Amino acid sequence: MSGRIEQKLLELGIELPPVPAVPAKMNFVMVVQTGNQLFVVGGPLLPDGKLAYRGKVDTELSLEAAYQAARLTALNLLATIQQQLGSLDRVAKIVKLTGFVNGPDEFEQQPAVINGASDLLIQVFGEEIGKHTRSAIGVNGLAGRMPVEIELIVETKE
């Protein structure tokens, strides 16, 4: 880590995890860059590609644990972005975050869960770069019983 944002991570006591492995035999990638836009997707994965959190929020997983799952997902996304760009200083703007929360039909606290990712991005990049548009969507299931999955659109700079 060498840039200004990487230095800020150190000051905050945040260590980016290794980029998680894409599960075997999947026909997708975790990041695509087109022009000055980066499209990144992820979940609360450990470096070996296994889930750190599992289950429906509010029935199998507490709201606090789901918040932490969203935060871990954001850390994984930052690690992926850093690997793709070489430095997080090349992030010009976090444009859009779409968060999917696996919960029962009556669960309505999706925004509180996805705050785990949004709070981290603003903490790391500040409001000017880190504040983003966002959707927090409730779903009835995610692959592998993930509690959260996040898509991120990032504007890059040279």
N, C-alpha and C positions, 0 to 999 in steps of 0.2 A: 504494500500500500504506500502510495507516494503523494497523492494529491491533497487538496484542501479538504475535500469531503472525507477522504480516508483518515485524515488527521482529526477531523471532528468526531468520527466514529471512535477513535482511540480516546479522545477526551471524554466522550460519553460512556466509555467502558463497554462499547459494543464491538463484538468480534463477529465478522461475517462468517457464516458456516461455509464449508466447501460446497460447491455447486452440486446439488443432488443429481444422482444418476437418473436418466430417463428409464422407466421400467422397460424391461426387455420386450422385444417384439412389438413395440408401439410404433405407429405410423405417423408420429408427429414429433416436433421439436419444441423446446421450452422457450425459444426466442427466435424471432425473425426480424431482420432489419431491412427496411425499404426506404431509400432516400434518407431523410433525417428523422425517421420515425422508427421506434423500436416497439415491438409487440411481444410481451412477456407473459407467460402463464405459469402458475405453480400452485402447490398445496403445502401443507405442513409436513414436509418430507425430511427425513434424516439423510445424511450424505450417501448412505447405501441405497436410497430410493424407497425405503420402508417408511410407513406413516408414523409420525411422533404422536399424533392424536387420532382418535377414531370414534365415530358414533354420532348420533343425533344430538344437537344442542338442546339443552333443557330437559331431556329425558335420560340420556346416557352420558352427557358431558355438561359440566356447569358452564354458566355464562362466562366466568373468569377464565376457565380452561379454554373455551372457544376464543376469547379475546387473545390469549397467548398463542393459540394455533394460528390466528390471523397475523399476529406479530411475527411468528416464526416464518410464515409464508412470505411476508414482506422482506424479511432478512434473506430468504432464499432468492427472492426476486432481485434484490440488490446485488447479491453474489453473482447471479446470472448476468445482470447488466454490467457489472464490473468486468467479468470475464469477456463479455462481448465487446465492450468499448475500451478496455485497458485501464480506464479510470472513471470513477463516478463524477469527476469534475466535468466530464463530457455531457452530463445530463443538463439540458437547458430548461426543461419543464416536465414535471409529472402532470400529464394532461388528463388522463381518465383512469379511474380504478373501478372495475366491476367485480363485486364480491358476491359469491354464491354461498349461502349458509344452509346446511343440511339440518332441518328441524321438523318437528311435528306441525300439522296444519295450523294449530292455534298459536304457534310461536310468532311473536311480532317484534322481537328485539334484534333483528338482523343488523341495523345500524350500530348498535352497541358492540356486536361481535366484530364487525369490519373496522370499527374504530381502532382495533389493535394494529391494523396495517396503516390506516390513515395517520394515526398519532405518531407512529414511528417515522413515516416519510416526512412529516412536517418537522419532527424533532431533528432529523438528519439534515434535511435540505433547507429548512426555514420556510416561512410562509410563501415568499415570492416564488420559489421554485417548487416547493413541496405541496402546496395546497392545490387541490385537483377537483375536477368534477367526479361524481361518484354515484354508483347504483349499488344498493345492498339488497340482494334478491333472495327470497326464501325458496328453497327447493325441497322436494320430498326425498331426495337421495343423491349421492355423489359416488363416483367410482371408489371402490375399496372402503366405503363408509367414511370417507373423509368428512370432517365437520365443515371445512371451508375450502373453497378454491377461488383464486383471484387472477383476474386478467388486468394487465397494466399497459397503458399506452404512454410512451415517453418520447418527448422531442429531444433530439441530440444536437450537439454542436461539435465543431472540429476542435 
